[in-house]
């Protein structure tokens, strides 16, 4: 294995040895590359790793990789990935995660790891390579010019499926109905659809339907002529006219009245309308995107939403998942929001502590991404440090991390916000209590080791070792 002091040696007058050639090769690549002995001790650390982690090779070499790499590759998993390999894990490629640099800043990364073997197949150690998403931002920027998803951050399969759907429908004029809970970012997805379409150079007009009374909303949508009603002192151009050639986004569509639904249905069917108080028919050359956080089928059954309008809107359905169903995106969202806050002058906070991140991942987020933004902004305003701690989070998030009445000290949610991540079950009074606690958590999480580890506040490899030590057989209990 290549030691650090050899990485930077150079004797120009002498030919390079095998180890020096390897060091030169590793230092020439832009990916961070780290080699690790079987006991988790770092044996080489190239220059790209120095730059990305913020630690010099001399400081890292010989140290346990778990001390140097504060990496997370799953909910609440902060561990060197070599732990998985030593516990019977398999090599992995292109695993998305986050890295906490030595200066406390969180960096999104993509990592791969594998065994290092000699010609006989004996395993000598492991190799880890990873790339910063910031480093490949230049390449990503080229893609964004073609597929501008704006401020939408997400790597989970459901979000990627939505990106693929948007890419598929981008060149059509089909009506889109976006559904999802409040705060999930439906407006961002509507804007992305417009920005991808051939109408991108034309107006994108948004109407919040729930914000206006029926009379005002009708005038807002279709316009009116002078004298159409009291207060109509001049002709007014409606939003459909203003969006000519572009896209109109009807937010909170589930809140419009039945009479207005009839007029909207005509626009969708015939692409024409009249201003309020006028008999002159106008053509609506617009693409319609509607959104709602309400269950339209339930409104239909209650007689409050027209069935024919629903099926006119429901041509291309896009369902945005709530944040609690895409927890893996939370570290990326946190990093993105902190950068955006920095652009607004809140530059004191550079990162979030592991304990605070665990609380953020654990919390159910009824207000979704909007609530996450508010919690982080409050923390950025109120904290005095550069790293946001669990104590800096909102009361609701902190309360979710505290022990609830009737919970044992090591049960899910029972860990103190500022306790070490691995402390959730380490202080169990005896093996039997710890075994019961782990078994119950696995049952509650359908024997998903990753979800159970997140609930217990430990990493997956630690949970695997505890299951093995306590005689918990995952296969037998599936």
Long-range contacts (C-beta under 8 A, 24 or more apart in sequence): 1-35, 1-37, 1-43, 1-44, 1-116, 1-124, 1-125, 2-26, 2-35, 2-43, 2-44, 3-43, 3-44, 3-61, 4-44, 4-45, 4-57, 4-58, 4-60, 4-61, 4-62, 5-58, 5-61, 7-44, 7-45, 7-46, 7-57, 8-57, 30-131, 30-135, 31-129, 31-130, 31-131, 32-129, 32-130, 32-131, 32-132, 33-127, 33-128, 33-129, 34-60, 34-65, 34-69, 34-127, 34-128, 34-129, 35-116, 35-125, 35-126, 35-127, 35-128, 36-65, 36-80, 36-82, 36-125, 36-126, 36-127, 36-128, 37-124, 37-125, 38-86, 38-123, 38-124, 38-125, 38-126, 40-64, 40-65, 40-66, 40-80, 40-82, 40-83, 40-86, 41-65, 42-68, 43-125, 52-99, 52-101, 52-107, 52-109, 52-130, 52-132, 52-135, 53-99, 53-101, 53-102, 54-101, 54-102, 54-103, 55-102, 65-128, 69-99, 69-128, 70-99, 70-100, 70-354, 71-97, 71-98, 71-99, 71-100, 71-109, 71-111, 71-130, 72-97, 72-98, 72-99, 72-100, 72-331, 72-354, 72-357, 73-97, 73-111, 74-328, 74-450, 74-453, 74-454, 74-460, 75-327, 75-328, 75-361, 75-450, 75-451, 75-453, 75-454, 76-357, 76-358, 76-361, 76-362, 76-421, 76-453, 76-454, 76-457, 76-458, 76-459, 77-450, 77-453, 77-454, 77-459, 77-460, 78-354, 78-421, 78-459, 79-459, 79-460, 79-461, 79-462, 80-128, 81-111, 81-113, 81-128, 82-113, 82-126, 82-128, 83-459, 83-461, 83-462, 84-460, 84-461, 85-113, 85-115, 85-126, 86-461, 87-461, 87-464, 87-465, 88-464, 89-461, 91-115, 96-155, 96-328, 97-331, 98-331, 98-332, 98-335, 99-130, 99-132, 100-351, 100-354, 101-351, 103-350, 104-350, 104-351, 104-386, 104-387, 105-350, 105-351, 106-331, 106-334, 106-335, 106-338, 106-351, 106-352, 107-132, 107-133, 107-134, 107-335, 108-132, 108-133, 108-134, 108-331, 108-332, 108-335, 109-133, 147-196, 148-192, 148-195, 148-196, 149-192, 150-188, 150-191, 150-192, 150-195, 151-185, 151-188, 151-336, 151-340, 152-185, 152-188, 152-189, 152-192, 153-329, 153-332, 153-333, 153-336, 154-326, 154-329, 154-332, 154-333, 155-328, 155-329, 155-332, 156-321, 156-326, 156-328, 156-329, 158-321, 158-325, 158-326, 159-321, 159-326, 159-329, 162-189, 162-318, 162-320, 165-316, 165-318, 166-192, 166-193, 166-196, 166-318, 167-196, 169-193, 169-316, 170-196, 170-197, 171-197, 171-198, 172-197, 172-316, 173-287, 174-287, 174-315, 174-316, 175-268, 175-287, 175-288, 175-289, 175-290, 175-312, 175-313, 175-315, 175-316, 176-288, 176-289, 176-290, 176-315, 176-316, 176-317, 176-318, 177-253, 177-289, 177-290, 177-291, 177-292, 177-313, 177-314, 177-315, 177-316, 177-317, 177-318, 178-289, 178-290, 178-291, 178-292, 178-318, 178-319, 178-320, 179-291, 179-292, 179-293, 179-296, 179-317, 179-318, 179-319, 179-320, 180-291, 180-293, 180-319, 180-320, 180-321, 180-322, 181-293, 181-320, 181-322, 181-368, 182-293, 182-367, 182-368, 182-370, 183-323, 183-367, 183-368, 183-369, 183-370, 183-371, 184-320, 184-321, 184-322, 184-323, 184-368, 184-369, 185-320, 185-368, 185-369, 185-370, 186-251, 186-291, 186-293, 186-320, 187-249, 187-251, 187-291, 189-318, 189-320, 190-247, 190-249, 190-251, 190-289, 190-291, 191-249, 193-247, 193-289, 194-246, 194-247, 194-249, 194-287, 194-289, 197-247, 197-287, 199-245, 199-246, 199-247, 199-287, 202-243, 202-244, 202-245, 202-246, 202-247, 203-242, 203-243, 203-244, 203-245, 203-246, 203-247, 204-243, 204-246, 204-247, 204-249, 205-239, 205-242, 205-243, 205-246, 205-247, 205-248, 205-249, 206-248, 206-249, 206-251, 207-239, 207-248, 207-249, 207-250, 207-251, 208-251, 208-252, 209-250, 209-251, 209-252, 209-253, 209-255, 209-256, 210-251, 210-252, 210-255, 211-252, 214-256, 214-257, 214-259, 214-260, 217-256, 217-260, 218-260, 218-263, 218-276, 219-276, 221-260, 221-263, 221-264, 222-263, 222-273, 222-274, 222-275, 222-276, 223-275, 223-276, 224-275, 224-276, 224-277, 224-278, 225-275, 225-276, 225-277, 225-278, 227-277, 228-275, 228-276, 228-277, 228-278, 229-276, 229-277, 232-276, 232-277, 235-275, 236-275, 238-273, 238-275, 240-267, 240-273, 240-282, 240-284, 240-286, 241-282, 243-286, 244-284, 244-285, 244-286, 245-285, 245-286, 246-286, 246-287, 247-286, 247-287, 247-288, 247-289, 248-286, 248-287, 248-288, 248-289, 249-289, 249-290, 249-291, 250-288, 250-289, 250-290, 250-291, 251-290, 251-291, 251-292, 252-291, 252-292, 252-293, 252-294, 253-290, 253-291, 253-292, 253-313, 254-292, 254-293, 254-294, 254-296, 254-299, 254-305, 255-292, 255-294, 258-304, 258-305, 258-306, 261-305, 261-306, 261-309, 262-306, 264-309, 265-306, 265-308, 265-309, 265-312, 268-309, 268-312, 268-313, 269-312, 288-313, 322-365, 322-368, 323-365, 323-368, 323-369, 323-372, 324-364, 324-365, 327-361, 327-454, 330-357, 330-360, 330-361, 330-372, 331-357, 331-361, 333-369, 333-372, 334-360, 334-372, 334-376, 337-372, 337-373, 337-376, 337-377, 338-376, 338-380, 341-376, 341-377, 341-380, 346-377, 346-380, 346-381, 348-380, 348-383, 348-385, 348-386, 349-379, 349-380, 349-383, 349-385, 349-386, 349-387, 349-388, 350-386, 350-387, 351-386, 351-387, 351-388, 352-387, 352-388, 353-387, 353-388, 353-389, 353-390, 354-421, 355-389, 355-390, 355-417, 355-418, 355-419, 355-420, 355-421, 356-388, 356-389, 356-390, 356-392, 356-393, 356-417, 358-390, 358-401, 358-415, 358-421, 358-454, 358-457, 359-390, 359-393, 359-397, 359-398, 359-400, 359-401, 359-417, 360-393, 360-397, 361-454, 362-400, 362-401, 362-413, 362-454, 362-455, 363-396, 363-397, 363-400, 363-401, 364-400, 389-417, 389-418, 390-417, 390-418, 391-417, 391-418, 393-417, 408-433, 408-437, 410-434, 410-437, 410-456, 411-437, 411-440, 411-441, 412-441, 412-444, 412-455, 412-456, 413-455, 415-457, 421-457, 421-458, 421-459, 422-457, 422-458, 422-459, 422-462, 423-457, 424-456, 424-457, 424-458, 425-456, 425-457, 425-458, 425-466, 431-470, 434-466, 434-470, 435-470, 435-471, 435-472, 438-463, 438-466, 438-467, 438-470, 438-472, 439-472, 442-472, 442-474, 442-477, 443-477, 447-474, 447-477, 447-478, 449-474
